[in-house]
Amino acid sequence: MPFTFDNSYARLPKQFYSAQAPTPVTAPALVKLNRKLATEIGADADVLDTSEGIEMLAGNRIAEGSTPIATAYAGHQFGGWNPQLGDGRAVLLGEVVGADGIRRDIQLKGSGPTMFSRNGDGRATLGAVLREYLVSEAMAALGLPTTRALAAVTTGEQILRDGYEPGAILTRVAQSHIRVGTFQFHYSRKDTDALRLLADHVIVRHYPEAGDTDNPVRAMLEGVVARQAELVARWMHFGFIHGVMNTDNCAISGETIDYGPCAFIDVFHPETVFSSIDRQGRYAWNNQPNIAHWNLSQFAQTLIPLLSDDEDAATKIAQEVLNLFPEVFAKEFYAGFARKLGVLEDSMEVRKLITDLFSVMTDGEVDFTLFFRHLTSSVTGGEYATVRMMFKDSTSFDAWLTRLEDLAGADIGTRVAAMRQANPVYIPRNHRIEEVIAAANNGDLRPFERLHEVLSTPFDERPDSAEYENAPRPNEVVQATFCGT
């Protein structure tokens, strides 16, 4: 028995989910098992690594204590309302409580059709599974709140997308899979009792301190707003673009969830978009805070029946809490970029310096990650030739650099220490992931293993892995990514 389950969500009423066993697959085989994470969550990695364990990870065998369900939710997708989405290709096996006391979901993604599949096959390709495995684990290594990858297995089957591709299943770990869209599902059905049960569940599970306040639902909303504001600011520190910030992909826990058409910026431009279907730039890098705020307004709307018996009073409370978002976001956003520059104070001058940098980088067409890494090395050595060479014309950078040096303040050692902790050497660059997927589809998992190893310590320089620092050559640039469903 690899897991000791305690399934609190499955104890909620039936309108919250559909009982749903995974669909068995032909020939499951283990691709990767995250033994370190297994230990952290209290799972038995040795059992998972047996033939019986692999059968569980593939959905062919139900572990003792599991209550498999597909959860119900709704959502705004690219701004358009859909009253019923739900787990169309995922099954929540149950919950475990780790030695750290944290409750986590164990979910199989790509485990077959459910009542929410909307005529889809419910499966996932090996490429989509490896992308989520690599990026979610890289995000965790960067210190960002995220769902995690416990295991990946192939199914022995071929999945039809743009041609036939190998099928696979990801075992995903999350503090929960409750989304803004989960609340929207019940709100749109005017089911106030279900909303109250869901809010109580979230408070106990994610915001227990809210339960001790005069208005626990308001305190929960404040917590969700703060976590989302800080999360999106931290995405932007690393040039990360989620790609599908729909309300059904906005986790109440404050974790990053659903790595479909996501990517990290190469050549910096604030309006960069990677999703092939985001033709209007709704989820561009610089628009992510606006969308997070919009998603939270949809969440707040669902809580109106719970915030107060008086609708006007409830609306006022919701607006007051939503108004906290800009300040929380700005504080985290500017503090993070200040650390990347080795500036250890917050002021209007520093914030203006950061904002102006984005224009300088855009005009110079410089690589986002490499710029900050070379800047770190330049501060260390006191010589900026390498950074200057990144620009077509370094005139604007030189003027900006003078301002940076005037504002830096701290001694070199303190500055460099902050910068090294804020500026990764390695990120999961899109062209590297595409190389991994192409090799894996041809049966070669060595590139996956190598990239996974490099990304596990993103701030450490590795002389034997220097090629993974490089930006893509023109012929390697990936113009768009797809969700893989």
Buried (B, 14 or more C-beta within 10 A) or exposed (E): BBBBBEBBBBEBEEBBBBEBBBBBBEEBEBBBBBBEBBEBBBBBBEBBBEEBBBBBBBBBBBBEBBBBBBBBBBBBBBEEEBEBBBBBBBBBBBBBBBEEEEBBBBBBBBBBBBBBBEEEBBBBBBBBBBBBBBBBBBBBBBBBBBBBBBBBBBBEBBBEBEEEBBBBBBBBBBBBBBBBBBBBBBBBBEBEEBBBBBBBBBBBBBBEEBEEBEBBBBBBBBBBBBBBBBBBBBBBBBBBBBBBBBBBBBBBBBBBBBBBBBBBBBBBBBEBBBBEBBEEEBBBBBBBBBBBBBBBBBBBBBBBBBBBEEEEEBBEBBEEBBEBBEEBBBBBBBBBBBBBBBBBEEEEEBBEBBEBBBEBBBBBEBBBBBBBBBBBBBBBEEEBEBBBEBBEEBEBBBEBBEBBEEBBEBEEEEBBEBBBEBBBBBBBBBBBBBBBBEBBBEEEBEBBEBBBEBBBBBBEEEEEBEEBBEBBEEEBEBEBBBBBB
